[in-house]
Amino acid sequence: MKRTLLSLATLAALTAAAPAFADCTVKYKAKQDNPLQLKAGEATLPDSACGSESAAAAALAPKLAKEGWTLLAIVAILG
């Protein structure tokens, strides 16, 4: 009986902690100028950036800019 309760308690604790580690995958379109290049890609963002397209764009645009890309659109937020 104690073993069963301990197993259930462990399972409940792990289930409750899972959302804290949740990330999402974002599909996006980006461009580079001179010469013009277009790219469709995917990126993993933290859960705090997964609530809306504008939050995802705010988190993703600086990362792409460091690589010389300009974010055009967030196509989908998965997960």
PESULRA-V48895 format. One record per helix or strand of 2 or more residues. SS is the DSSP state (a for helix, b for strand). FROM is the first residue (numbers start at 1). LEN is the number of residues. If there is no record, write none. Layout:
# PESULRA-V48895
SS/FROM/LEN + SS/FROM/LEN
This chain:
# PESULRA-V48895
a/2/20 + b/23/10 + b/37/10 + a/47/3 + a/53/14 + b/70/9
